[in-house]
């Protein structure tokens, strides 16, 4: 996971997640709930606007709403990374990978 911090810039990570979040990118059966999509979009917009703390709060709510969706954990990890909290970010990204070990977008967060 050292690749996560050293080699990949925040913009690259955000782009990877945006691809992973595209329709069909991780919603499971029938796609994600509208409220989950709204929270994810809000959090990603906050990240794009250099607001990682509010983004982290949005992604924590997303995890509460959709605990089985691994992307919420990855989104939270990315927001924590943008806050400069690499150690906690790694924990959340590892949880996302544990929940979806073969997910290409999540593997890219780990530099693979």
Phi, psi and omega in degrees: 000354177300331176304324183307314185272318190278319190262331187256124178282160181302323179295320179296318180296319179296320178295320179298315179295322179299320176295318180294333183269358179299158180311131183084001185276353178166020184277347180076207183296119175073003179086170182286156177294148179306321180295325178292318178298317180298315179295318180296316179298319178299312180298318179294322177295320178297319177298315181298330180263024175057043178236067186293327180294312175297325178297317179300319178297319178297317182289329175296320176296321179299317179297321177297320183285322184226071186295341180274352181274112183294338183291332176299321179292318179294319178299316179297317178301318179296319180294322178292324176298317179294335176281350182094012181257072185296322182297313179289325178301316180301321180298316182289322178292322176298322177295320177299316179294325177296323182281335181216073188298335182258006185290117186301318180295323179287322178297327179295331177297332181269006178083010182264000000 
